Amino acid sequence: EIKESASQTRDVLKQHFNDLKGTLGKLLDERLVTLLQEVDTIEQETIKPLDDCQKLIEHGVHTAEDLVQEGEIAILGGVGEQNEKLWNFTKKASHIQLDSLPEVPLLVDVPCLSAQLDDSILNIVKDHIFKHGTVASRPPVQIEELIEKPGGIIVRWCKVDDDFIAQDYRLQFRKCTSNHFEDVYVGSETEFIVLHIDPNVDYQFRVCARGDGRQEWSPWSVPQMGHSTLVPHEWTAGFEGYSLSSRRNIALRNDSESSGVLYSSAPTYFCGQTLTFRVETVGQPDRRDSIGVCAEKQNGYDSLQRDQAVCISTNGAVFVNGKEMTNQLPAVTSGSTVTFDIEAVTLGSTNNNEGGNFKLRVTISSNNREVVFDWLLDQSCGSLYFGCSFFYPGWKVLVF
């Protein structure tokens, strides 16, 4: 691990500083081009009036020279011819203003270009470069635990440097067949469930942190390998009252008039696991709404508030085999998470007048509160269905 991490660190440092040199060189070239363009612009704008003035002066000198030559020729001619040429010369000269010249600007008013370059930038840049980058022998955070879920993996991490004060964490993952990590979470929590995990496929996870008041991220933790052997939970497709996501793990109650219970496509929930529902959006609540689990699918019911099922209504009421419990949970709101933890208490029939009953211990948690109760079933169930029912559109539920 030491040799591999040291080699990777060298490669990262070399690549970063090569990229930095290229970027700095490009920025300096761009700045030089900008300044040279400013010089060209000032030169062109200020030289034009002087060029125009010079052209006027040169034109006046040439006109005077031509007039002098014409006067000399008029003097050298005969008497009659001389009088006519002198008369034409005099007439032409009276219309030419040889004493009219453009105003020439004073020397102090003529621009004199120069470049002002502050050499202190070298000291500033040098100071930043000497402080740029650090090498850490141990990342301040490490992945602590990977817990498989149906279609997902819960990633938990912790600080291993007590002196490091973390403001945010950043979690990335990738398939082992991929060359690139991708961000999946940035925030202050130390736990996150990564969804859309294909079963029996290896994934790598890594996490880093950002110190309080700082912009740069810490070194990455040692990558951890994880996978899920659990089949993803899915809602039953084709039910008229609900629209499903592409992975069929999100159900949205649409505006169809059809009602009834939307069940899971298969009994994929097993005792000893945690089944989680997250309410993404809410609609108008109804006392018959339900989110829960059941021993088997039973069509013809419009709610899980029936026999052989346990559920919570959107108003927080808890129902066991169709009977409402006295203990109640908080009402379900947007962003609420409802979890079911079920474990077998008695396997086999009991010797009482009720016949063959099977007892399960159920814990339902919602909004940091929970209720615990025993659930009696008519028959043993190795796995359970989950389901939901809503009577008004707008409810959206994710299951994992």
URNORMO-V998859 format. One record per residue. N is the residue number from 1. SS is DSSP state (H for helix, E for strand, C for the rest). PHI is phi in radians with two decimals (* if undefined). PSI is psi in whole degrees, 0 to 359 (999 if undefined). Layout:
# URNORMO-V998859
n ss phi psi
N SS PHI PSI
N SS PHI PSI
This chain:
# URNORMO-V998859
n ss phi psi
1 C * 320
2 H -1.11 312
3 H -1.14 317
4 H -1.16 316
5 H -1.17 324
6 H -1.14 318
7 H -1.11 316
8 H -1.12 322
9 H -1.13 319
10 H -1.05 314
11 H -1.08 318
12 H -1.11 316
13 H -1.10 314
14 H -1.08 314
15 H -1.11 317
16 H -1.09 313
17 H -1.28 330
18 H -1.13 317
19 H -1.10 321
20 H -1.13 317
21 H -1.09 318
22 H -1.11 318
23 H -1.17 317
24 H -1.11 317
25 H -1.06 319
26 H -1.13 319
27 H -1.13 319
28 H -1.13 318
29 H -1.07 318
30 H -1.12 321
31 H -1.17 320
32 H -1.09 315
33 H -1.06 319
34 H -1.08 314
35 H -1.15 319
36 H -1.11 323
37 H -1.14 324
38 H -1.11 319
39 H -1.08 314
40 H -1.05 318
41 H -1.12 313
42 H -1.11 319
43 H -1.09 314
44 H -1.17 321
45 H -1.24 325
46 H -1.60 338
47 H -1.44 337
48 H -1.07 311
49 H -1.04 323
50 H -1.20 321
51 H -1.09 318
52 H -1.09 319
53 H -1.09 317
54 H -1.11 320
55 H -1.10 321
56 H -1.14 318
57 H -1.13 314
58 H -1.11 323
59 H -1.14 321
60 H -1.14 320
61 H -1.13 315
62 H -1.10 322
63 H -1.12 319
64 H -1.15 318
65 H -1.08 317
66 H -1.10 322
67 H -1.20 321
68 H -1.10 315
69 H -1.06 320
70 H -1.16 325
71 H -1.19 320
72 H -1.09 319
73 H -1.14 322
74 H -1.14 325
75 H -1.25 325
76 H -1.37 350
77 C -1.35 178
78 C -1.18 178
79 H -1.18 309
80 H -1.16 313
81 H -1.12 322
82 H -1.11 318
83 H -1.09 320
84 H -1.19 318
85 H -1.19 321
86 H -1.15 323
87 H -1.15 318
88 H -1.15 321
89 H -1.11 315
90 H -1.12 318
91 H -1.10 317
92 H -1.18 318
93 H -1.13 328
94 H -1.20 338
95 H -1.62 353
96 C -1.81 123
97 C -1.68 90
98 C -1.30 342
99 C -1.59 7
100 C -1.71 111
101 C -2.20 148
102 C -1.18 157
103 C -1.30 124
104 C -1.62 125
105 C -1.14 151
106 C -1.17 155
107 H -1.07 326
108 H -1.23 341
109 H -1.58 353
110 C -1.49 128
111 C -1.02 145
112 C -2.29 103
113 C -1.27 148
114 C -2.73 164
115 C -1.99 130
116 C -1.81 114
117 C -2.15 121
118 C -1.60 110
119 C -1.22 349
120 H -1.17 342
121 H -1.08 331
122 H -1.12 319
123 H -1.18 322
124 H -1.13 312
125 H -1.10 317
126 H -1.07 320
127 H -1.14 318
128 H -1.20 321
129 H -1.13 317
130 H -1.15 338
131 H -1.73 357
132 C -1.40 128
133 C 1.47 146
134 C -2.44 158
135 C -2.05 122
136 C -1.92 136
137 C -1.42 342
138 C -2.64 125
139 C -1.09 150
140 C -1.31 345
141 E -2.29 149
142 E -2.42 152
143 E -1.26 130
144 E -1.71 324
145 E -2.76 144
146 E -2.14 122
147 E -2.08 122
148 E -1.33 142
149 E -2.30 160
150 C -1.06 112
151 C 1.28 16
152 E -2.85 172
153 E -2.43 128
154 E -1.48 125
155 E -1.91 125
156 E -2.10 140
157 E -2.38 167
158 E -2.61 160
159 E -1.36 140
160 C -2.02 357
161 C -2.00 107
162 C -1.15 336
163 C -1.45 350
164 C -1.54 125
165 C -1.78 110
166 E -1.53 135
167 E -1.74 316
168 E -2.46 157
169 E -2.10 155
170 E -2.34 120
171 E -1.93 134
172 E -2.23 156
173 E -2.59 164
174 E -2.79 154
175 E -1.21 148
176 C -1.14 342
177 C -1.49 354
178 C -1.73 153
179 C -1.68 353
180 C -2.19 133
181 C -1.40 153
182 E -2.30 145
183 E -1.14 138
184 E -2.22 342
185 E -2.77 138
186 E -2.40 121
187 E 3.03 189
188 C -1.65 352
189 C -1.31 159
190 C -1.93 23
191 E -2.69 141
192 E -2.71 140
193 E -1.70 122
194 E -1.60 116
195 E -1.64 182
196 C 1.02 38
197 C -1.60 124
198 C -1.29 137
199 C -1.15 145
200 C 1.05 32
201 C -2.12 132
202 C -1.38 136
203 E -2.23 150
204 E -1.89 141
205 E -2.24 144
206 E -2.59 155
207 E -2.44 150
208 E -2.43 177
209 E -2.41 161
210 E -2.10 126
211 E -1.20 157
212 C -1.04 124
213 C 1.38 8
214 C -1.98 159
215 C -1.76 329
216 C -1.44 153
217 E -1.61 153
218 C -1.30 172
219 C -1.08 155
220 C -1.26 150
221 C -1.23 169
222 C -1.15 125
223 C -1.03 139
224 E -2.02 141
225 E -1.65 138
226 E -2.65 158
227 C -2.72 167
228 C -2.15 130
229 C -1.66 359
230 C -1.56 135
231 C -1.18 135
232 C -1.06 143
233 C -1.25 137
234 C -2.42 145
235 E -1.42 158
236 C -1.26 127
237 C -1.40 155
238 C 1.54 4
239 C -1.37 126
240 C -1.09 327
241 C -1.42 357
242 E -2.36 145
243 E -1.91 137
244 E -1.96 154
245 C -1.28 173
246 C -1.09 326
247 C -1.56 0
248 C 1.05 26
249 C -1.81 358
250 E -2.16 129
251 E -2.07 133
252 E -2.06 122
253 E -1.26 116
254 C -1.60 187
255 C -1.60 19
256 C -1.19 149
257 C -1.37 349
258 C -1.16 145
259 C -2.34 167
260 C 2.48 180
261 C -1.61 129
262 E -1.59 116
263 E -1.73 167
264 E -1.23 156
265 C -1.22 338
266 C -2.71 162
267 C -1.36 78
268 C -1.66 1
269 E -1.71 128
270 C -2.02 147
271 C -1.03 143
272 C 1.67 347
273 C -1.71 169
274 E -1.90 123
275 E -1.77 127
276 E -2.14 132
277 E -2.01 133
278 E -2.10 122
279 E -1.47 112
280 E -1.40 314
281 E -2.42 160
282 C -2.14 159
283 C -2.17 198
284 C -1.21 129
285 C -1.34 159
286 C -2.52 144
287 C -1.10 340
288 C -1.54 355
289 C -1.02 151
290 E -2.70 145
291 E -2.38 123
292 E -3.12 201
293 E -2.26 160
294 E -2.62 161
295 C -1.30 328
296 C -2.74 161
297 C -1.29 135
298 C -2.34 106
299 C -1.31 159
300 C 1.72 351
301 C -1.75 147
302 C -1.78 7
303 C -2.77 159
304 C -1.46 6
305 C -1.40 68
306 C -2.57 180
307 C -1.17 150
308 C 1.12 32
309 E -2.62 150
310 E -2.21 141
311 E -2.78 169
312 E -2.13 137
313 C -1.50 164
314 C -1.19 344
315 C -1.55 1
316 C 1.71 355
317 E -1.24 140
318 E -1.90 133
319 E -2.12 135
320 E -2.19 118
321 C 0.89 39
322 C 1.52 355
323 E -1.85 135
324 E -1.38 134
325 E -1.47 158
326 E -1.28 326
327 E -1.28 136
328 E -2.30 146
329 C -1.72 165
330 C -1.08 154
331 C -1.07 147
332 C -1.38 129
333 C -2.21 175
334 C -1.08 127
335 C 1.62 354
336 C -1.15 144
337 E -2.03 126
338 E -2.03 124
339 E -2.07 146
340 E -2.10 121
341 E -2.04 119
342 E -2.22 132
343 E -2.35 149
344 E -1.35 129
345 E -1.72 315
346 E -2.31 125
347 C -1.91 122
348 C 1.99 170
349 C -1.42 155
350 C -1.85 150
351 C -1.56 79
352 C -2.50 182
353 C -1.30 350
354 C -1.45 355
355 C 1.49 207
356 C -1.39 107
357 C -2.06 149
358 E -2.23 129
359 E -1.82 133
360 E -2.15 140
361 E -1.63 120
362 E -2.00 134
363 E -2.14 119
364 E -1.92 126
365 E -2.09 140
366 E -2.76 130
367 C 0.91 48
368 C 1.16 19
369 E -2.27 155
370 E -2.53 157
371 E -2.22 144
372 E -2.20 134
373 E -2.74 166
374 E -1.71 140
375 E -2.08 120
376 E -1.66 129
377 E -2.03 153
378 C -1.30 336
379 C -2.56 158
380 C -1.23 139
381 C -2.22 118
382 C -1.32 336
383 C -2.58 159
384 E -2.23 155
385 E -1.55 157
386 E -2.10 163
387 E -2.86 173
388 E -2.69 157
389 E -2.58 132
390 C -2.35 143
391 C -1.77 351
392 C -2.27 147
393 C -1.21 162
394 C 1.90 341
395 C -1.33 129
396 E -2.25 128
397 E -2.25 130
398 E -1.80 136
399 E -2.10 137
400 C -2.73 999
